[in-house]
């Protein structure tokens, strides 16, 4: 999480005034000698009044989809999973996925590569950013392999979601031109925080893409909003969290929801998350499915909008603390 620049003054060891170091990231702040038992008030973050869900309440047990059954050759098994998937996408907008075929060794390699990058000096990171490319010795090769595998999962899930709506399995894929779609791999670093109750790793939001596949270094911290309560996602090995995003809510005319979520920090351990975001091409015009609109007998809820325009709208909306989806309601 990048944070506002803060200057911390360290008393000089002699009479010559020293230049105060610049704190330009949450990681630098967490590792600085000035941070002991309390965080600077500039980093206090007060959000909403939603309560935390009781983890033992069955209503707030995050659902799980067995990917191997979803892609099974057995019509009976696949039909059952599609029915479950439809209910989950309507009620939750997110779910855990097991038996997805991505090895733990590849996931761990990606986590370790991201960790090595985060441990570079700020100067080294700056030099990489200037070249606008990943450091090949740190991240590129494993990121390409990891991205390839998560794209395969995303493609299968989008086809299943399309079919669960009673549409052709390829409808969403073709309508959103996912052959030319964009994919982003985002690695986030959440350092330990001495006062996690006062801070926020990543504020509540929905993703602007179509579907997000997320994992982490087995340190819990993600929360999803369900029935007006925050549900803490317990990090589990060999499992991905799938989050439906805004373009899914648009194309399904609100039938399937884009899941609100946020990232929390903790006192004990750093958390590294990997988010693989999949969306249409930037020039794709996204619109509610005419077939769904006609079948449901409802008017379109959202105006048609190019994905590029929506991304820009979401950036502006977050700055103004508004919801981008609300901005395109008809």
HELIX and SHEET records of a PDB file:
HELIX    1   1 UNK A   26  UNK A   31  1                                   6    
HELIX    2   2 UNK A   41  UNK A   43  5                                   3    
HELIX    3   3 UNK A   58  UNK A   60  5                                   3    
HELIX    4   4 UNK A   67  UNK A   70  1                                   4    
HELIX    5   5 UNK A   75  UNK A   91  1                                  17    
HELIX    6   6 UNK A  104  UNK A  118  1                                  15    
HELIX    7   7 UNK A  122  UNK A  131  1                                  10    
HELIX    8   8 UNK A  136  UNK A  140  3                                   5    
HELIX    9   9 UNK A  141  UNK A  164  1                                  24    
HELIX   10  10 UNK A  171  UNK A  175  1                                   5    
HELIX   11  11 UNK A  178  UNK A  180  5                                   3    
HELIX   12  12 UNK A  246  UNK A  251  1                                   6    
HELIX   13  13 UNK A  290  UNK A  296  1                                   7    
HELIX   14  14 UNK A  307  UNK A  319  1                                  13    
HELIX   15  15 UNK A  324  UNK A  327  1                                   4    
SHEET    1   A 2 UNK A   6  UNK A   8  0                                        
SHEET    2   A 2 UNK A  21  UNK A  23 -1                                        
SHEET    1   B 5 UNK A  51  UNK A  52  0                                        
SHEET    2   B 5 UNK A 229  UNK A 232  1                                        
SHEET    3   B 5 UNK A 222  UNK A 226 -1                                        
SHEET    4   B 5 UNK A 261  UNK A 263 -1                                        
SHEET    5   B 5 UNK A 202  UNK A 205 -1                                        
SHEET    1   C 6 UNK A  64  UNK A  66  0                                        
SHEET    2   C 6 UNK A  94  UNK A  98  1                                        
SHEET    3   C 6 UNK A 240  UNK A 244 -1                                        
SHEET    4   C 6 UNK A 211  UNK A 216 -1                                        
SHEET    5   C 6 UNK A 271  UNK A 279 -1                                        
SHEET    6   C 6 UNK A 182  UNK A 190 -1                                        
SHEET    1   D 2 UNK A 285  UNK A 286  0                                        
SHEET    2   D 2 UNK A 305  UNK A 306 -1                                        
END                                                                             
